[in-house]
Amino acid sequence: MKSFLHGIFPRKRAGSGESSAAGNGGGGGGGKKTNGAVAAASSTTTTNGGASSLSAAAAPPLGNGARGTNTPSRPGNRSRTATTTGQDVRSFNSTSNNVNSAVPTPPPPPTVNMTTVTGKRTATKIEAGWTFRQAGAPREAGEPGGEALPVAQFPTNVHLDLLHHGLIPDPYVGKNEQLVQWVGERDWVYRTAFASPPSRVAGEVAVLAFEGLDTYATVVLNGEEILRTENMHVPERVEVTGLLARDGGANELVITFESAFLRGKKVEEAHPDHKWGCWNGDRSRLGVRKAQYHYGWDWGPVLLTAGPWRPVVLETYASRIADVWVETDVPGALSSATVHAQAEVEGSAGRVRFEMVPLSGSAAAQVAPVVVNVVEGRASHVFAHANPELWYPHGYGKQPLYTVTATLLSDGGEPVDVVEKKFGIRRARVVQRPLKDQPGSTFFFEINNIPIFVGGSNWIPADNFIPRIGEQKYRDWLQLLVDGNQTMARVWGGGIYEEDIFYTAADELGILVWQDFLFGCGNYPAFPSLLASIEREATANVTRLRHHPCIVIYAGNNEDYQYMESEALEYDPADANPDNWLKTTFPARYIYEKLLVDVTKKLVPNTYYHFGSPYGGKDSRDATVGDIHQWNVWHGTQEKYQDFDALAGRFVSEFGMEAFPDIRTIESYLPRGAADPDRFAQSATVDFHNKADGHERRIALYLVENITYTFHPFEQFIYSTQLMQSECLSSAYRLWRRNWKGPGREYTGGALVWQINDCWPVTSWAIVDYHLRPKLAYYTIKHELSPLVVGVKRVTTSVPRDKYTRVDIATTHTLQIWASSSHLHDLAGISLVVKAYDVVTGEERYKAVLTPDGGVALAANQTTELADILVPGTGSAAPSEDEIRGLVHVVYLVDGDGRQVARRVSWPEPLKYVHLQRPRGLKVEWSGKEGRVLVSSDVPVKGFALEVKEEGVVVLDNCVDVVPGEVVSLGVKGVKAGRKIGEVLGWRYLGYEA
């Protein structure tokens, strides 16, 4: 389909102000000379057969009156008037006396442009000397004018740069989000100067590669327009051979970013026949290929960014490798693999050497290199690999990786270009087959023939300002998943196709990735130019990501089918003609069921594609087929979380519960920190940092239904919300994992909590807050996803004597007990021990071993039902509810050597009815073993939680129940030698009084 966008092709040739598919083969000086602009400094690294060198030149000033990179940041001088009561203006000035900052300090911008030489291809990162300014005259007093200022970092966006110069307040603090909305309705100009390569050989071309421009950008090189973009997710390549200044001369690069919001409103206006509508953000977002969460969501602010958000690179080459990828196939026996290595080549070089090397260094896995000819721009070779080292998700095996290296060779055998990719070899399937005893079909992931109950999280972008998320922060986030026993991250469809480091870290750590395409919660249009842009977007990003073994599924959208159902849009499952879909009120069906199907089938034929999430069955709520989003706890019918087993699906890809973040995180966004008058649960500022509609009522509902709580002190209220969240989410994981009952009975194949992370400091469904501080639910989910867990459910059954009576009713109270194992072998000789304790006195009221001598065997990789017994310990054949509420039960699994291998404390619910006691014999002390805290109590304690007092200290295990006679050991790291426990840690529990 013909695109209306400029530059639809992967590489464009620019010269004389026009795009052309033809070129003149090289040379320079064809563009306009800049007005005194001088190139920024450059540095060169050469890689050719192992040799390397580095050189740099001094940075000259920028021309056109712009300030150079040596211009100091100025204090803020804006005097914009606050129009909303309570807005905080304290951080307009970058030198203000902020008590806290919610924003991490960005790295400084580079002072040189680094050049890497690979074979005969050069790549220069255009990072130095960038400035920015508002386009045109300021619209209101106090807005920055036409003066160009150095950027804060590169890549960057306009909010980061304005914040760096004190021209806007920190939008994460107070209600400052409201004060920066003008930024998203202005146009912005970014500019730099860079040097041409010192010399070029005949036949060599120069290409400017823009890895990400956000969003509507016009690019001008040396006075000539070379590119217009309309999609922040599409990398662009423009050939500029004829526009660059001659040998070593200066070039001026100017990028103007138009307001995406205002442009989107015009797009909406231009298509009045489409039925525009969505659940979050302004509906105009649907026609704009920009990260949708920038328009605001029910957990995030409205911050409409603009700028060069990913690198800009100048490449020169006569021939190059445009892409390298592999397709792997592992037969069911797992004893061999075929690895189809492929390279896409541009230019005249005619041979490619492929090498495949295991990173483990295993001699048995070595494969001999081969040289093949390039045919019609493509080189390929199929490696037959015996006994491959297979990649597994963590907890199921190792994560060995291979490198495939493609070396482009000249006629004389010299390296012209080299590209290396890491990949893994694994057999991955989404298994959908009929079930025994229940309707519908399975939906679970199988890796290397191992069925896997997937416990994991949904992932949103980790910041509203993506360029400042460093590689280490990505690794820290993903390490939290591994440490929390989670095996999958779902990259949600309202964000971005994540940075390469996200997927690289997932490969290395063994995290499965569910990748959504970027559509969410709305009815997207499908006019021709937008379809063409989406096809380029999908093609570019699947091409970039397809070598990662972590990605095991692509999904077309997030909740767009649900939106279609809620609005009764036209959808006829029996209509198989894609052209007809474009004529309905739900034209995006064409995107999900035709366009993306074609892209994934061509580029990743061995990776499962799912039309959307949720999708399956007669509608998106069908729990018997495909995946569901289970929001009838919190949203919807607001069911009790103790009943999650009745809310199960074949795969639950979203569910959640809100909780307040760490008090330190709240203080980071309060204008005066710990001294702020809004430091209480119901304050205007704290409410502003919760974007969910009706959050006050829903948090209150689930609190008041379940636990006793108080608003003061604030820390105890925060704890109460976190305990409630942890009880809710652990209940879901425990009950749904119970449904993993073995072959033919995989009734629930996995659950992904909404969500692991936040994009700013906020009260939300996240289980770890913006500053990577885990909430209590993170730890209880970690417990529920341990390789072996024991589960307990309290069941009350009432049977009337006849259909008329309301008095003669027989009531029984039972404990259902089961074990869930992800071990890949049976566990023999396991004993089940049950104890009961008096909640008030701590007296042990019952103890019994409920398994025969020698124990029982727990089946591998499934749930084993163990017991269904009357609630023990009451001393009564027909105990009253008050007697039941007076007991807490502890269930242990013990192996043949007498070691405790699993434990569960089961409390009567709701917890608010339980007569919790304040322990007089609570002991919290350092263990003799470094990094361990020992906890014991004279009475049962619910939800004992450690709290960090000292930055740098990390709690590894938390939120545990304690009963008399036990010593619970909790891990802590980062404690300095000699520190007393009370100096480093505090603690609280349910019923705690300060």
N, C-alpha and C positions, 0 to 999 in steps of 0.2 A: 504494500500500500504506500502510495507516494506521501512523503512527509512535507509539511509546510515549514518545518524547522530548517534553519541554516545548518549545513554541515551534517547531513544524515549519515555520511560515510565514515568509516573508522579513521581515515586520515584525509585531511583536506589540504589542498595546495593553495596558498594565498599569494597574491601579487596584483598590483594595479587595482586594488580594492575589490577584486572579484575572486570567487572560488572556481577552481578548475580541476578537472581530473587529469589534465596533462601537465607536464612540467618541462623545464628547460635543462634539467640535468645537473645543475649546480651553479657555483659562482655566487657573488654577493653584491651588495650595494644597490640593489634594485629598488629599495624603498626610499621614502622621504627621509632626509636627514633631520635628526632631532635638534631642538633649539638649545644647543649647548649641553645636552645631557651627556654624562660620562658614565661608563659602566661601573657597576659595583665591583668590589674586590672578588677575586676568584681563587679557588684552591683546587689542585688536581691530584687525584690518586690514580695511578696506572696499574692495571692488572693484566699481565701478559706472560703467561708461563711462570707465574710466581713472583716476578719482579714488581716492585711498586715504588712510586716516588710521589712527593708532595711538594707543591709550590703555592705561593700566595702573593698577591699584589695588594698594595695599600688601597683603602677605600676612598674614592674621590667623592666630592659633594654631588648632590643631585642638581640637575638643571631646572629651568622653568620656575625658579624662585622657591622650589620646595625645600623644606628642611632636610638635612642629611641625618644619618643615623646617630650622629654625635650631638644632636639637639637634645637637651635635657627635657624630661617630662615636666610639664608645667602644672601648677596647682589648678584645681577646678575653678572656673570663674562663672559658672552658670548661676542664674538667679531665678530659675523656673519656679513658678508659684504652685504650691500644692493645692489641689482642688478637692481633695477628699480628707475629711477629718481623720487625724491620727496617722497620716502618711509620714514616714521618716525621711528626713532630708540630710541626716548627719553625714552620709558617706558620699555626697557629691564631690567633696575634696579628697583627693587621694592621700593627703597628709592629715586627715581628720583624726580625732582621738577615738577611733572605734574601739569599743571594749572587745568585740570579737569580730571576726570576718568569716562569713559562710563560704567564702570563695578561696580556693587554693591559689597561691602565687604562680603565674605562668612562667615558663622558662623564657629567658631573654631572647630576642630575635637574633639570628645569626649575623655575623659581621662579614662573612665571606660566602661566596657561592661555591660549593664543593663540586668538583668535577670528578667523575669516575670513568676510567677508560677500561673497557672490557673488549679484548681483542682489538678491533679497529672501530668500535662504536664508543662514542663519548656520551655521557649523560651528566648535565650540569643542573643541579637544583637551584632554581631561581628563588632564593630565600632572603638575600640581603638587600637592604636599602629600600624596602617597601614603605610607602606612606599611604595615609588615607585622609579623606576629607568628605564633608557633605557636598553633594552635587547641588549647585545653584545656591541661591541666597537663603539664609535661615528663614523659616516661616514664623517663628516666635522668638521673642527676646530671650537671650540666654542660650539658644542653640548654637553649636559650633558652626562657624562660617566656612569660608573657602580656604582657610589656612591648612596646609598639609602638615600632618603630624606623623612621626614614626609609629609603626605598628608595635603592638605589645609583644608579638611573637609571630612565627610563620611556620605552618599555616595558621590562619586566624579567622576571626569574624568581627563584625563591627562592635558588638557589645563588649568583647574583650578589649578592644582598642580604646573605646570610649571610657571604659572603666579604668584602664591603665592610666589615662590622663586626667582622671577625676572629673570627667564631663558628664557622667551619670553616676547615680548611687548604686551600690551593690544591690541588684534586683532580688537577691536571695535573702536580704535582711529586711525585717519589718514588712511594710506594705509597699516597698519600693518598686515592686513589679509594676504597680499602677503608674509610677512616675516615668517609666522608660518605654511606654507604649508608643510614643512618638517615633522612636527609632525605627520600628518596623514599617512606618509609613513615609519614610524618606529614601531617597536614592543616595548611593555612596560610591565614591571613586577611589580605587586603589591603583597605585602607580609605583613603578620601579624602573631602574636603568640597569642594563647588564651588557657585558662585553660579548662581541661575536667571537667564535673560535678563532685562534690566531691564524689558521690557514686551513684550507679544505682542498681535497684532491678532486679531480674530475670524476663526475658521477655521484659524488656524495651529496646527500640531501640533509636539510636541517628541519627538525620538527619540534614544535612546541606542544608538550603534552600537559593538559590540565586534568588532574586526577579528580577534582571536584570543585565546581563553582556553584555557589548557593545564591540564587537559583536562576533568575533572569539576568544574564550577564551579556554585555557587549564588550568585546576585546579588540583593542586597537594596538597595532605594532607599528611604530615609526610613522604614525599618522594614517595608516591604512586599517580599515576594519577587516578583521580576519575571522571573526567567530561571533555568533549569537547563540546563547544557550537558554533552554527552558526546563532543565531537569537537573537537579543537584546530584542525582544518583548516577549520572552518565559521565564517564571520563571522555575527554575529547582530545583528538590529535589533529594538529593543523600543520601542513608543510609550509615553511616560511623561507625557503632557500633564497628566493629572489627578493626578499624584504630585509634581510639582515644587512647591517653595515659591513663594509669590507674588513679584511683581516684585523681582528682585534678591536674594531670600532665599537662605538657605543650605540645601544638600542634602547628605545623607550617603549615600555609596555604599560598600557593603561586599561584597566577593567572597570566598567561602570555597572553597578548592580542596581537594578530597578526594584522598587518595593514589590515584594512577592504578594503581599496582601492586596494592595491596590490593583495589581495586575490580575490577580485572581478574581477580584470582583468584576473586572471587565470581561474575563473569560466566562464567568457565570452569566453575565448580562448578554453575552454574544450567543448563548445557547438556551433561549427561553423555553424550548420545547422539552428539555430534559427535566425530570422530576428531582430537583436538588433536595437533598436532606441527609442529615447525619446525626450521630449521638453525641459527639464531642467536638468542640471547636466550631469555628465559622464554616458554614457549608461550602463556601467558595474554595476551601482547601481541596475539595474533591477534584477540581480541575487543574490543580497545581502539583507538579511532581517535586514536592519538597517534603521533608520529614514531617509527617502529619502531627506529631506531638508538639511541634513548634507552635501550633495554633491553640495549645492548651488541652489538657485532658483531665479526668477526674482524680488525678494524682500529680499534675504538673502545671506549671505556670504558662502564660501566654508570652512567649519571647520569640519574636519573628526575626531570626538572624539573617545576615547577608555577609558574603565575603568569600575569599578563596580558602575554603575549609579543608582542602587536601592539597598535596604538593603540586608545584608547577616545575616542569623539567624541560630543558632544552637538550634535544638529542641530535647528534650528527652521525651519519653512517652512509655507506654505499649499499650494504646489505645488513639485514638484522633478522634475529629470531623474534617474531611478534608474539608467539605464545608457545608454551610447552605444556603438555598434559598427558595423563595416562588414564587408560581404562583398564580396570582389573577384573578378572573373572576367576572365582574360586569354586570349583566343583564341590559337590556335597561331601566328598570324602576328605576334603581339606588337606590332602597330601601334595597338591600341586596348585599352581596358579599360572595364568597367562597375563602378562603385563603388556598392553599395547601402548607403546610410547609414541607420541606424535609431536611434531613441531610444525608451526606455520612460519613460512619464510617470506621475507620481502627482499627484493634485489636480485642480483645476478649470481651470487655464490650458490654452488650447485650440490654440495655434499654436507651431510650432518653426521657427526659421531655421537651415538647414544651410549651412555654409561649408566648402569644401575648398581648402586652400592648400598648395602645395609648399614645404617648408622651404628649398629651394634658391633660392627667389625667382624662378624662371624664369617669364618672361611667357608663354612658349608653353604652360606647364603650368597656367596659371590657369584656374579654373572659376568661373562666376558663381554667387553664393549664391541660395538659394531659400527661400521660406517655405511650409510645408505645415501642414495641419490635423492635430490629434491625433484619432485614431479608436480608440475602445476602448482608451485608454491607450497607443497606439503611434503614432509618427510615422515616416515613412520617405520616402526619395527615392532614385531611381536616377540617378546621374551618368553620362552617356556621355562618356568621356574619350579623346580622340584623342592619339596619341603620348605615352603615359604615361612618366614616369621610373621605370624598373623597378629593383627592389631585387635585389641579388645578394649571395651570400656573398663575403667578402673573397678577393681573388686572382682573382676572375672578373668583377668590375665594381664599380660604386659602390653605396652604400647610401643612396639618396635616400629621405627620409621625407616624408609629408604629415601635415597636421593636419586632422581633421574637428572642427568646432566646432558644437555644438548649443546654441542659445539659446532658452530657453522664454519665450514672450511673453505678457503680460497682454492683456486685451481692448483696452487702450489702446496696445498696442505697446511697453510698457516691459519691460525684461529682468527676468524672475523668477528664472531660474537659468541658469547657463552651465556646460557640461561640454565639455572638449576631450580628444581622444585622438590620439596619433600612430599612424600605420600605414604600411605599405609595400605597394606593388603588385608582385606577382610571380606567376608561374605555377610551381607546385610539384607534383611528382608523385613517388610511389614506383613505380618501373617493375619489373614482374614479368612477364617474357615468356620464351618458350622460348629456349634457347641453341643455338648451333651447336657440334657436336662433343662436347658434354658433356650429361649428364642434368640434369633439373630446370629451374629458371627463374632469371632474374636477380633481384636485390634491390638496387636502387641508386636514388639520389635524382637527380632531374632538375629544375633550376631554370632557368626561361626557356629551355627547350629544350636546355639544356646538361647532358649527362650528367656527373656529378661523382663522382670517386673520393673518398670522404669519409675523411679521416684526422682523428681527434679523440680525445676522452677522455671517460670517465665522470666525473660530478660527484657528490660527496656534500656534505652541509652542511659549511660551512667552519668550524664550531665546534659544540661541544655546547651552547653557550649562545648561541643565535641572536640574541637582542636586542643583543648587543654587536658584531655584524658591521656595520660602517659601510658607507655607500655607496662610499667610496673603495676600501675593501678589496675589495668586489665588482668594481669596475672594474679594480683591479690584477690580480685573478685572471683575469678574462676577457681582459685585455690580454696576459697570459702566453700564452693560447691563440693569439691573433693573431700575436704575436711568434714563436711556435713553429710557424707555418705550419699550425695545426690549424683545421679548418673546422666542427667539430661538438662540442657538449657534450651528453651524455646525462644528464638529471636523473633520477637513480636512484630506484627505487620505495621505498626504505626510509627516505627522508628527508622533505622537505617540498615542497609547491608553493612554489617559491622566491619571495623578495621581488621586488616590482615592478622594482627597480633591476637585478636580474639580467637580466631579459628586455629591459628598456630598453637596457642596455648591449650586449646581444647584437644587438639591432636596429641600433644605431648602429655597431657594430664589424663586422657582417657574419658573425656566428656562427650556424650552424644549430643548432637545439635539438631534441633527441629528448626528449619529456616522458613519463615513466612516471606512471601512477596509483600510489597509495601502498600497494602490497602487495608483500611480498617474502619469499621463501624459506619458505613454509609453506602449511598447509592451512587457509584462512580459513573461519570459519563464515558462515552466511547466514540467521540468524534474522530475523524480520520487522523488528524495530526497528533492527537493524544495517543491513539493506538500505536502509531509509528514510534513515538517517543517511548512508550512502555515496552515495545518490543526491543528497542535498542537497550533500554535499561535492564530488562531481564537477561538479554543476551550477554551484555557486558559483565554483569555481576555473577551469573552462573559460570561464565567462562573464567572469571577470576577465582571462583571458589571451588571449582569442580575437582581439584586434586586433593581436597581435604577429606581424610577418612572419617572425621567426626560427623560430617553432615550425612544423615541417614533418611531425611525426608524434606521435601519442599511442599509448602502449602500455599494456595492461591491468595488467601486473604484472611483477615481476622474479623469474624462476625458479620460479614456483609450478607451472607445468606440469612442470618437471623434478622438483620435490618430489613431485608426484602420481605420476609414473612410478617414482620411487625407492621409494615406499611401496605401489605397486600399488593405488592408489585407483581407484574405479570411474569409467571414462570410456569412453563409447561414441560415437565420432565420427558414427555413423550415426543416433543418436537426436537428432532435431531439435526435440524438445518441451522448452522451457525449464523447464516445471513438473516434468518428470521429473528434471532435473539437481539440483533442490533435495532430492530424496529419496536421492541417492547419497552415497557417502563423500567425494565431491569437490564439495560444493555451491557452492563459489566459482566454478565454471564459469558459473553464472548471472550472477555479477557481471561476468565478463570477456567473455562472449559474448552477453549480453542487456542488462543494465542499462547498462553503459558504451557499448555499441553504440548504444543508444537516445539516450543523452545526447549523444554526439559527433555522431550523425547529425542531431540537432535543432539543436545549437549551432554546430558547425563542420563542415558537410557537405562542404566542400572540402578538409579535412585528413584524411590517411590515418590510420585507426585499425588497430592491430595487436593481436591478442588478448593477447599477452604477449611477453616477451623472456627467453629465446629462444622462438620459435614458428615452426613450418613443417614440412611434409613428414610422414613417417610417425611421427616423434616429435621431441622437441626437440633431438636430436643429429643430425638429418638435415642434412648439409652442403650438400645440393643445392637446398633450398627455404628461403626465409625467412632468419632470422638464427640464429646459433649463439653460445654462450659457449664459447670454446676454452680449457679449463682442463686439458688433458692435458700441458701444461707447467706445473709447480708442483704442481697437484692431479692427480687421476686416475692415468693411467699414467706420468706423469713422463717424457715424451719429451724427447729432446735438442732444444734450441731451434734448432739448425742445420737441423732438419727441419720447420720451420713450413710450408713449402710443401706438405707432405703433410697438414697439419692445417688447410687452408684451408676456408672456407665461402663462401656467396654474399654474406654480410655478417657480419663478426665483431664483435659488439657488446660482448664482454668477452674479455680475455686479460691476462695480467700476470706480473710477477716482482717479488719483494721486494728492497729494498735499505735499508741504514741511512740515516738523514738526516744532514744537516750536523752536524759536531761541536759547533757553537754551539747547535744545537737540542737535542742530547743534554745539553749542559751546562746548558741552561735548565731541564730537568726533574730534574737531579741535585740533591739537597738542598744540597750544598756546592759546586755548580758545578764548575769545573775542578779543585778540590782534593778532590773527593769520592772516597772509597775505592772506590766502585762504578764509577769511570770506566774500565771495560774491557768488552770485547765480551760476555763470558759472565757478567756480574754479575747479581745478582738484580734490581736495579732496571732495568737495561737490558732484561733478559728480560721484566719486567713490562710494559714499554712496547713489547711486540709481542704482539698478541692472537691471532695465527694459530696454530691447532693444528699442532704438528709443525714450527714454523718453524725450529727449530735444525737438524733433520735436512735440511730441504729447502734452506735456504741453503747448508749444508755440502755437500750433494749437488752442486748446480750450481756451487759454487766449485771443489770438488775435481775435478770432471769437466773443468773448463775452464781454470783459471788457477792459477798459483802465488801463494800468499798467506801472510801472516803475521798473527798477532793483535797484534803489537807492532811499532811504535807503533800505538795505537788508530786514529789518523788514516789509516794505510795500510790497515788492515783495512776501515775505512769506505769508503775509495776502492775497494778490491777488490770489495766488494759492489755498489757503484754502477757500476763498470766492467762487472761481470757482468750487472747489470740492463740496462745500455745496450746491450751486445752482444746480449742476448736480444731486447729489444723492437725494436731497429733491424733485426734479422734478420727479425722478423715483418712489419714494415711494408715492408721491401724486397721480400721474397718475395711477399707478398700484392698489393702494388702491381704487381708483374710480371704478375699475372693480369688486369689491366685492359687488355684487348687490342683494344678497339674494338667497333664495333657488332656485336651478336650474340655477342660473346666477352667480355662483362663478367663473367668467372668469379668475381671477388671485387669487390664494389662499395664496400667500405670496411672500416675497422677502427677500433675505439674502445678505447684502452688502459684497463685498470683500474689506476689511476685518476689523475686530475690532482692531487688535493688530499687533505689530511688534516683531521680535525676536532679534533685535539689533537697534541701532540708525540709521535711514535711511529715505530717501524720498521714499514713497511707496503709495499704495492704502489705507493704514490703516487710520481709522478715530480717533484713539488714538495712540500716538506714544509710543516708547519703554519705556519711563519713565512715562507712564500713564497720559500724558498731552493731553487732548482732542483737536482735531482740530475743526474748526468751524462746519464741517459737522456733528460731533457728536451731536451738539445742534440742528441743523436744522432737523436731523432725529428724534431726541426726540420730536420736535414740530409736525412732520408729523405723528408720531405714538401715539399722545395723544388720549385719549378716544373719543374725539370729535374734528374734524377739519373741516374747510370750505376750499374748493378748488376753484381755478379760473384758467381758461385757456383762453388765448387770441387767437381768431381764425380769420384769414383773408380769405375771400372767394372772388374769382374773377370770373365773368361770362361774357364771350365775347358775343356781340350782335349776332354774327354768327361765323361760323368756319373760316372765312377769315380775319376778322379784327384783327389788332394789336393795335388799338386806342380806339375803342368804347367798353370799358370793364367796367362793373358795379362791383365795389369793396365795400364789406361791412366788417366792423370790429365789432366783437361781443365779449362779455364776457360770457363764460359758467361757471355757478356757481353750486356747489354741496356741500353736507355735508356728511362726512363719520363718522359713529359712531360705536364704539365697545361696547357701553352700551347694556345691555341685556334686556332693556325695551324701549318702545317708549318714545320719548321726545316730549311732547305736548307744544303748545303755543310758538313756536320759530319764532321770527321775523328776516327777512333778511334786513339789512341796508347797503346801498352802498353809499360811498362818493368818490369824485374826488378832487384832489389838483393839482394846477399848480406847476410843478417841479421847476420852476425858482423863483416864488414869494412866494410860499406857500399858495396862496389864495385858499379858498375852492370854487370849481367851481360847485359842484353838491352834493346833499344829498337827498336820498329818501328811503322810506320803501317799499320793493318790495313784501311784503306778505300781505294778507288780514288782517283785524282786527281780533285779537285773534291768529294770527300766524298760523303756519303749524305744522304738526307732522313729526318728523324724525323717520323713522323706525328703530327698534332695530337691531344692529349688521349687518349693511349694509350701502350702499351709497344711499342717496336720492338726485335726481336731483332737483335743486331749480329754476334756471333761465337761460335763453339764450337771452341776450339783446344786442342791439346795444351799443357800447362803449359810455357811457354818459359823459356829461360835456364839449364837444367841442363847443357846440353852433351851430353846422353845421349838416345838414342832410347827407352830404357826406364829412366828414372830410378828410383832407390830411394826409399822413403818418407823416408829421412833427407835425400836430396838435395832432395826437394820441400820438406821442412820448413826447409831452409836458405835459401829464397828468399821475399821479399815482393814482390808485384806491385802496380804502380800503373797505373790506367787513367784516361785523360783523354779528354774530349770537347773538341774545339777547333773554333771556328767559322771561317768563311772569312777573317776578318780576323786569324786567329792568336790569338784570345783563348780562354783556358780557360773553358769554360762549365759543366763538371762534372768531378768527380774522385772516385776511389774507391781506397782502399788495401786490398788483399786479402791477408790473412794466412793461413798454413796453420793448420788447427785440429786438435785443441784447442791453444790458446795455451800451455798448460803444457808442451808438448813443444818449444817454440821456444826456441833459445838466445839469448835477449834479452841485449843488451849495455848496459852503462851508458855513455852517450855521454861522450866527453871534450871534444867540441866543441859541446855544447849551448849555444845563445845565446838568451836571453830578454831583450828590450830594448824600450824605448818606440820607437814609430815617430815619424818627424818629423810625421806627421799626428796630431792630437789624438784621443785615445780609441782608439788601436790599439796592440796588442802584437805584436811580430814574433818568431817562433820558428823556429830552424833547428838542424840537427843533423848530425853526421858519420856517424851510423849510424841505421838505422830505429828509430823510437820508437813504441811502441804506447800509445795512450790518454793523450796529454799533456793534463793538466788544470790549469787555474788555480784557485787557492783564495784567497778573500778574507780579508785580515787586518784590514781596516778597515771598520767599519759605514758604510753609505751607498754603498759601491762595488758596482757591479753588472757581472757578466760577461755579455756578450751572445752570445759564441760560445765553445764549450768542447768538451773531449774530442775531440781531433783526433789523427790519426796523422801523423807527420813522417818524410820520407825525405830522404837527402842531395841537395843541389843545389836544394832548395826553401826558400822563406821563406813560412811560414804566418802570415797576419795574423788576429788575434782582436780583437774589439771589447770595449771596457770603457768604462763611464761612471761618473761620480760621483767621479773622482779629483781631489783638490785640486791646484792649481798648485804645481809645485816638488817634489812628492813623488817620492822614488826608488822604482823599481819593487819592490825587495825590502821596502820599508816598507809597501807596499799589498797586494802579491800574493805568494803562495807558489805552488809547483807540484809536481806529482808525476806519475809515469807507471808503467806496468807494469814491475816489476823495480826500481823506485826503492828505494834504501836511504838512510835518514835519516843 
